[in-house]
Amino acid sequence: MEYTRLGKDVFLALATIAWADGVVAPAEAEALVRAARASGLAGDDLAAVEAALRERSALDVVGTLHLDDEEKLYVFCLAHWIAGVDGFVDDQEKVALTELGDRLGLSADDRARAAGTAALLESDSTASTRRSLTDLARAIERAAAE
C-alpha cells in the first residue's frame, strides 16, 4: 500500500480505541499526536486530536471516515494493535474494536485478517521490547518523508 495521509477523523477514532481500557498513557497520547502531525494534521484538526486524548469520547461522535477498502483494513489493524499494545485486549477494548469494525463496514474475514496482522506485529516483539505507539508515530513519520 502506498502511504496515505490519515485524516483527523481517523485519529479521533484511534483515540477512542486508546481510551477503551479507561486510560491513555502520556506516551500513547504523545505518540498519537506525533503520528497525526506526521500525517499532515495541524491547527484545529491537530487540536481536536489532542482534545480527544485528554477527554474520553465515544466513537459515534467521530465524523465520517472516508477511506478506501485497503485503508479501512490498515486503520482497523492499527486500532487492534493499539488495543493490544499493553499485552492484553480487555472486554471494553473488544467492544470498541467491534464498533470500529462496524463503522468501517468490515466483514468478519477482513476483521480477522487485520487482527492477525496486528498479532504478528506483537509476536515480533518480546515483553521487554514491546512495540509502542511511539514506534507507530516514527513509522508514519518515515513513510511521510518518503
Secondary structure as UniProt FT lines:
FT   HELIX           8..19
FT   TURN            20..21
FT   HELIX           26..38
FT   TURN            39..40
FT   HELIX           43..54
FT   HELIX           59..61
FT   HELIX           69..84
FT   TURN            85..86
FT   HELIX           91..104
FT   HELIX           108..123
FT   HELIX           127..129
FT   HELIX           133..145
//
